Structures are given as C-alpha cells and as structure tokens.
Amino acid sequence: MTLEKDGMIGEHQYADHFISEVEFSWQSQNRTTQTSKHGQMIRNHKEMGLHVHLLVRKTKKNESKPTPFTYCGEVDFQSWDGNTPITVTWRLREPIPSTISTLFALKPL
C-alpha cells in the first residue's frame, strides 16, 4: 500500500492507514463487494490457505525514483465495513517494530 495518495487519480485515492502498531485499515478496489469472489477471499483467506502480507510505503516516489516498500508482516482479517469499496481492518500477527512505526509516524500503544 502507498499511504500518501497525492498525485493519484481520484478513484485510486483509497483511505489506507495504520490504526495502531497491530491494526491496518485498507480499502479494496471500488468494484469489490463483500459477496464477490475477491471479497470472500479477503474474509476467508485463512480457511482457504491464503497468506496475506502487508507491504507499505509512505509515498509513491522519492524525487524521480519509486519509493521502496517496507515489509510489515503477515496480517489476518479482523473486520470489514461497506461495499464498493470495502474497508477492511487487518490485524498484524506481530506488532510492527519501532523503526517501522517511526518511519510511518505511528504513536506507540
């Protein structure tokens, strides 16, 4: 996920953000519904044997070069709200390290 959406077209300005060191709020693509195949994969990923990993970067570019992603760990579905897009709360299996929380300006729990 790219956290800061400046410069992206409106339909790609999803409200992705850290809630805490163990929770991340992510919005699906606008066409995804809770009952769609992709929506069900999001909700039932563990039962389906799918692993979801969170990779985040603050901005899309750093000057003229793409900003690298930071690996934050494996996440599990916690809850969701809405449709088209779905707002999903993911729970990280391990709290993100302080070096990463500092990078993304998170306040400690």
C-alpha positions in Angstrom: 0.0 0.0 0.0 1.0 3.6 -0.6 -0.1 5.7 2.3 0.0 9.2 0.8 -2.1 9.4 -2.3 -1.2 12.9 -3.5 -1.0 12.9 -7.3 -3.0 9.7 -7.8 -6.3 9.9 -9.7 -9.4 10.1 -7.5 -10.5 6.5 -8.0 -7.1 5.3 -6.6 -7.1 7.5 -3.5 -8.1 4.8 -1.1 -8.0 5.6 2.6 -5.3 3.1 3.7 -3.7 3.8 7.0 -2.3 2.3 10.2 -4.8 2.3 13.1 -2.2 1.1 15.5 1.0 -1.0 15.6 -1.1 -4.1 15.2 -4.0 -2.9 13.0 -4.1 -1.6 9.4 -7.2 -0.2 7.6 -7.2 -0.9 3.9 -9.8 -0.2 1.2 -10.4 -2.7 -1.6 -10.8 -1.6 -5.2 -14.0 0.2 -5.9 -15.6 -2.7 -7.8 -15.1 -5.3 -4.9 -18.1 -6.3 -2.9 -18.3 -8.4 0.3 -20.1 -11.1 -1.6 -17.8 -11.2 -4.7 -15.2 -13.9 -5.2 -12.4 -11.4 -4.2 -14.4 -10.2 -1.2 -14.8 -13.8 0.1 -11.1 -14.4 -0.4 -10.3 -11.4 1.8 -12.6 -12.5 4.5 -11.9 -16.3 4.4 -8.2 -16.2 3.4 -7.1 -18.3 6.4 -9.7 -21.1 5.7 -8.6 -21.0 2.1 -4.9 -21.4 3.0 -4.0 -18.0 1.7 -1.4 -15.8 3.4 -1.7 -12.0 3.3 1.4 -9.9 3.8 1.5 -6.2 4.4 4.0 -4.1 2.4 3.7 -0.3 2.9 5.4 2.8 1.6 4.7 6.4 2.5 4.8 7.9 -0.9 4.8 6.6 -4.5 8.0 8.3 -5.5 11.0 9.8 -3.8 12.1 12.5 -6.1 12.1 10.8 -9.5 12.6 7.2 -8.2 9.9 4.8 -6.9 9.9 4.6 -3.1 10.6 1.0 -1.9 8.0 -0.9 0.1 8.6 -1.8 3.7 7.6 -5.3 4.8 5.4 -5.1 7.9 4.5 -8.8 8.3 1.6 -11.2 7.9 -1.9 -10.0 8.6 -5.3 -11.6 9.3 -8.8 -10.4 8.5 -10.4 -8.8 11.6 -13.5 -7.0 10.3 -14.9 -5.1 7.4 -17.4 -2.3 6.6 -19.1 -1.1 3.4 -19.2 -2.2 -0.1 -17.6 -0.9 -3.3 -15.1 -0.3 -1.8 -14.9 -2.5 1.3 -12.9 -1.0 4.2 -11.0 -3.9 5.8 -9.3 -3.9 9.2 -6.3 -6.3 9.1 -4.6 -7.4 12.3 -0.9 -7.9 12.2 0.3 -11.1 13.7 3.2 -9.2 15.3 3.4 -5.5 16.2 5.5 -3.6 13.8 8.9 -2.7 15.1 9.6 0.7 16.5 11.8 1.5 13.5 8.8 1.0 11.1 6.3 2.8 13.4 8.7 5.8 13.5 9.0 5.7 9.7 5.2 5.9 9.3 4.8 8.3 12.3 2.8 5.9 14.5 2.2 6.6 18.1 3.1 3.6 20.4 0.2 1.7 22.0 
